[in-house]
Amino acid sequence: MNNIIILFVTFLALSSSSRAADETETAFHYKKGALADPSKWSMTKKEWKICGTGKRQSPIDLSPGIARLVHNSTKLIQTYYKPVEATLKNRGYDIMVSWDDDAGKIVINNTDYQLVQSHWHAPSEHFLNGERLAMELHMVHKSEAGHLAVIGVLFREGEPNAFISRIMGKINTIANIQDGEATIGRLHPKDFGWDLTKFYEYRGSLTTPPCTEDVIWTIINKVGTVSREQIKVLVDARRGGYEENARPAQPLNKRVVYLNEQHVRSTPSSQKQIHI
């Protein structure tokens, strides 16, 4: 009983989904059978009840069969990024890249979402055609009103990822150091290596407690690669209980999922706007 009390007083709680863009509850685990594994999140704290009762939870299994096809809808999402100073941080349950305030933004349905941070999950949280992949990158954005928009990039095990190769040494310096930080210099958010040629988009939630249903998800269809060594470095840097930091897939519950294909280069002014 004393161990349980210590667990809950050790970590800080979130007060809103706005704050959730920067930090997440850490009194939870992923390991099946643990005191607060994903099946018990909704019962762990009353503020987390929606993790079990919500109808727009994330992640989900994505495939063309469940999606509504949209062609050349660049007004669905637009990106405006630039190089800025970035910092690497070990949050215990993941490794995060924190961006300076002027890193840029995405625009969805005429609303600006500023880039706040990026982090990795291994294995992937979203499934693609029924398959859980080796890793997933989340690029977290927040609007002035505190709403969230996350771009997800999926990776298979294979050739090394160029971006992770650049920061491997920095990751090692903060491995197993709770809240450890390392400056990684000037980076461009697009250095992660993804584009909007084809992507899924849907309404969902945070994939960690408090599971707030206030997230627009954009999942890039093109799958990148990451080496086994790189996966190991990111996994080994996390604290015990977070060796795998991926939530199980959640029910779709009749939500609309868009699959956008960019067959030709187009300008925003020529596109019909899609509201999600």
C-alpha positions as CSV (number, residue, x, y, z in Angstrom):
1,M,0.0,0.0,0.0
2,N,2.9,2.4,0.8
3,N,4.4,1.7,-2.6
4,I,1.1,2.8,-4.2
5,I,1.0,6.0,-2.3
6,I,4.6,6.8,-3.2
7,L,3.9,6.2,-6.8
8,F,1.1,8.7,-7.0
9,V,2.7,11.5,-5.0
10,T,5.9,11.3,-7.0
11,F,4.5,12.6,-10.2
12,L,2.7,15.8,-11.2
13,A,-0.8,15.9,-12.6
14,L,-2.1,17.7,-15.6
15,S,-4.9,20.2,-15.3
16,S,-6.0,20.5,-18.9
17,S,-5.5,19.2,-22.5
18,S,-3.6,22.5,-23.2
19,R,-0.9,21.5,-20.8
20,A,-0.9,18.0,-22.1
21,A,0.8,19.1,-25.2
22,D,4.0,19.7,-23.2
23,E,3.8,17.0,-20.5
24,T,1.7,13.9,-19.7
25,E,0.6,12.1,-16.6
26,T,3.3,9.6,-15.6
27,A,1.5,7.5,-12.9
28,F,0.7,4.9,-15.6
29,H,2.4,1.9,-17.3
30,Y,2.2,0.0,-20.5
31,K,3.3,-3.5,-19.3
32,K,0.3,-5.8,-19.3
33,G,-0.6,-6.8,-15.7
34,A,1.1,-3.8,-14.1
35,L,-0.8,-1.8,-11.5
36,A,-1.8,0.9,-14.0
37,D,-1.5,-0.8,-17.4
38,P,-3.6,0.5,-20.3
39,S,-6.6,-1.7,-19.4
40,K,-6.7,0.1,-16.0
41,W,-6.0,3.7,-16.9
42,S,-9.7,4.6,-16.7
43,M,-9.9,3.2,-13.1
44,T,-6.6,4.6,-11.9
45,K,-7.8,8.2,-11.5
46,K,-11.2,9.8,-11.9
47,E,-9.7,12.4,-14.3
48,W,-8.7,9.5,-16.6
49,K,-12.2,7.9,-16.8
50,I,-12.5,8.8,-20.5
51,C,-9.6,6.5,-21.3
52,G,-12.2,3.7,-20.9
53,T,-15.5,5.4,-21.7
54,G,-14.5,7.7,-24.5
55,K,-15.8,7.2,-28.1
56,R,-13.0,9.0,-29.9
57,Q,-9.9,7.3,-28.4
58,S,-6.5,6.9,-30.1
59,P,-4.6,5.1,-31.6
60,I,-6.6,3.2,-34.2
61,D,-5.9,0.7,-37.0
62,L,-5.7,2.6,-40.3
63,S,-6.4,1.2,-43.7
64,P,-7.9,2.4,-47.1
65,G,-11.0,0.2,-46.4
66,I,-12.2,2.4,-43.5
67,A,-11.2,5.7,-45.0
68,R,-13.0,8.3,-47.2
69,L,-10.7,9.1,-50.1
70,V,-9.9,12.8,-50.7
71,H,-7.7,14.0,-53.7
72,N,-5.4,17.0,-53.5
73,S,-7.0,18.6,-50.5
74,T,-4.0,20.8,-49.4
75,K,-6.4,23.0,-47.4
76,L,-6.9,20.0,-45.1
77,I,-3.5,20.7,-43.7
78,Q,-0.6,23.1,-44.5
79,T,2.8,23.3,-42.9
80,Y,5.0,26.3,-42.2
81,Y,8.3,25.3,-40.5
82,K,11.8,26.8,-40.1
83,P,15.1,25.9,-38.4
84,V,15.3,26.7,-34.7
85,E,17.2,25.6,-31.6
86,A,16.0,22.3,-30.1
87,T,16.5,20.5,-26.9
88,L,16.4,16.7,-26.2
89,K,14.7,15.6,-22.9
90,N,14.2,12.3,-21.2
91,R,10.7,12.3,-19.8
92,G,11.1,8.7,-18.5
93,Y,8.3,7.3,-20.6
94,D,9.7,8.7,-23.8
95,I,12.4,10.8,-25.4
96,M,11.2,14.2,-26.5
97,V,12.5,17.0,-28.8
98,S,11.5,20.4,-27.4
99,W,11.4,23.2,-30.0
100,D,11.8,26.9,-29.6
101,D,8.6,28.9,-29.8
102,D,9.2,30.0,-33.4
103,A,9.7,26.6,-35.0
104,G,6.6,27.0,-37.1
105,K,3.1,25.7,-37.4
106,I,0.6,23.7,-39.3
107,V,-2.8,25.2,-40.4
108,I,-5.9,23.0,-40.4
109,N,-9.3,24.4,-41.4
110,N,-7.8,28.0,-41.1
111,T,-6.7,27.4,-37.5
112,D,-3.0,27.7,-36.6
113,Y,-1.3,25.0,-34.5
114,Q,2.2,25.8,-33.2
115,L,4.8,23.1,-33.1
116,V,5.6,22.3,-29.4
117,Q,7.4,19.1,-29.2
118,S,8.2,15.7,-30.9
119,H,8.7,12.3,-29.4
120,W,8.8,8.6,-30.3
121,H,6.9,5.5,-29.4
122,A,8.2,2.0,-29.9
123,P,6.5,-0.1,-31.2
124,S,4.1,2.1,-33.1
125,E,0.8,3.2,-31.6
126,H,-1.2,3.4,-34.8
127,F,-1.6,0.2,-36.9
128,L,-1.4,0.3,-40.7
129,N,-3.5,-2.3,-42.5
130,G,-3.6,-4.4,-39.3
131,E,0.2,-4.2,-38.7
132,R,1.9,-2.7,-35.7
133,L,5.2,-1.3,-36.9
134,A,8.5,-0.8,-35.2
135,M,8.3,2.9,-34.2
136,E,6.1,6.0,-34.5
137,L,7.1,9.7,-34.3
138,H,4.6,12.2,-32.9
139,M,4.9,15.9,-33.8
140,V,2.7,17.7,-31.3
141,H,1.1,21.1,-32.2
142,K,-1.1,23.3,-30.1
143,S,-3.5,26.1,-31.0
144,E,-3.9,29.4,-29.2
145,A,-7.1,28.0,-27.6
146,G,-5.2,24.9,-26.4
147,H,-6.5,22.3,-28.9
148,L,-4.0,19.7,-30.2
149,A,-3.0,18.5,-33.7
150,V,-0.5,15.7,-34.0
151,I,1.4,14.5,-37.1
152,G,2.4,10.8,-36.8
153,V,5.1,9.1,-38.9
154,L,5.5,5.3,-38.9
155,F,8.7,3.4,-39.2
156,R,9.7,-0.2,-40.1
157,E,12.9,-1.9,-38.9
158,G,15.5,-1.5,-41.7
159,E,18.0,1.1,-42.7
160,P,19.0,3.7,-40.0
161,N,17.0,6.8,-39.8
162,A,19.1,9.8,-40.7
163,F,17.7,12.2,-38.1
164,I,18.1,9.7,-35.2
165,S,21.6,9.0,-36.4
166,R,22.4,12.7,-35.9
167,I,21.2,12.7,-32.3
168,M,22.2,9.2,-31.1
169,G,25.1,10.5,-29.0
170,K,22.9,13.1,-27.3
171,I,20.3,10.4,-26.5
172,N,23.0,8.3,-24.8
173,T,24.0,11.2,-22.6
174,I,20.6,11.4,-21.0
175,A,19.7,7.7,-21.0
176,N,18.1,6.7,-17.7
177,I,18.3,10.2,-16.4
178,Q,14.8,11.4,-15.4
179,D,14.2,14.8,-16.9
180,G,17.7,14.8,-18.3
181,E,18.3,17.4,-21.1
182,A,20.8,17.9,-23.9
183,T,21.0,20.7,-26.4
184,I,21.0,19.4,-29.9
185,G,21.5,22.7,-31.8
186,R,19.6,24.2,-34.7
187,L,17.2,21.8,-36.5
188,H,14.5,22.0,-39.1
189,P,11.3,20.1,-38.2
190,K,11.2,18.6,-41.7
191,D,14.6,17.0,-41.0
192,F,12.6,14.1,-39.6
193,G,12.0,13.2,-43.2
194,W,8.3,13.1,-44.1
195,D,5.9,14.7,-46.6
196,L,2.2,15.1,-47.1
197,T,1.9,13.2,-50.4
198,K,-0.5,10.8,-48.8
199,F,-1.9,10.8,-45.3
200,Y,-4.8,9.7,-43.0
201,E,-6.6,12.3,-40.9
202,Y,-9.2,11.7,-38.1
203,R,-10.5,13.1,-34.8
204,G,-9.1,11.3,-31.7
205,S,-7.4,11.6,-28.3
206,L,-4.2,11.7,-26.5
207,T,-2.7,8.2,-26.4
208,T,-1.6,8.6,-22.8
209,P,-3.6,9.6,-19.7
210,P,-5.7,11.7,-19.4
211,C,-6.8,10.5,-22.9
212,T,-8.4,13.9,-23.7
213,E,-10.5,13.7,-26.9
214,D,-9.3,16.9,-28.4
215,V,-6.7,15.9,-31.0
216,I,-6.7,16.1,-34.8
217,W,-4.5,13.2,-36.0
218,T,-2.6,13.2,-39.2
219,I,-0.8,9.9,-39.9
220,I,1.6,9.9,-42.9
221,N,1.0,6.9,-45.1
222,K,4.6,6.6,-46.3
223,V,6.5,4.4,-43.9
224,G,10.1,5.2,-43.0
225,T,12.9,3.0,-41.7
226,V,14.8,2.8,-38.4
227,S,17.6,0.4,-37.5
228,R,17.4,-2.1,-34.7
229,E,20.3,-0.3,-32.9
230,Q,18.3,3.0,-33.0
231,I,15.2,1.4,-31.6
232,K,17.3,-0.1,-28.8
233,V,18.9,3.2,-28.0
234,L,15.5,4.9,-27.6
235,V,14.0,2.0,-25.7
236,D,16.9,1.6,-23.3
237,A,16.9,5.3,-22.5
238,R,13.5,5.0,-20.9
239,R,12.8,4.0,-17.3
240,G,11.6,0.6,-16.1
241,G,8.0,-0.1,-17.1
242,Y,8.2,1.9,-20.3
243,E,10.3,-0.4,-22.4
244,E,7.3,-0.5,-24.8
245,N,5.4,2.8,-24.7
246,A,2.5,2.0,-27.1
247,R,-1.2,2.0,-26.2
248,P,-3.3,-0.8,-27.8
249,A,-5.5,0.1,-30.8
250,Q,-8.9,1.6,-29.8
251,P,-12.4,1.1,-31.5
252,L,-13.2,3.3,-34.4
253,N,-16.8,3.9,-33.2
254,K,-18.1,5.0,-36.6
255,R,-15.7,7.9,-36.8
256,V,-14.9,9.4,-40.3
257,V,-11.3,8.8,-41.4
258,Y,-9.9,10.7,-44.4
259,L,-7.2,9.3,-46.7
260,N,-5.7,12.2,-48.7
261,E,-3.7,11.6,-51.9
262,Q,-1.8,14.4,-53.6
263,H,-1.5,13.3,-57.2
264,V,-0.5,16.7,-58.5
265,R,1.2,19.8,-57.0
266,S,-1.6,22.2,-56.1
267,T,-2.1,25.6,-54.4
268,P,-4.3,26.2,-51.4
269,S,-6.4,28.7,-53.3
270,S,-7.5,26.1,-55.8
271,Q,-8.7,23.5,-53.3
272,K,-12.0,22.7,-51.8
273,Q,-11.8,22.8,-48.0
274,I,-12.6,19.7,-46.0
275,H,-13.7,20.1,-42.4
276,I,-12.9,17.3,-40.0
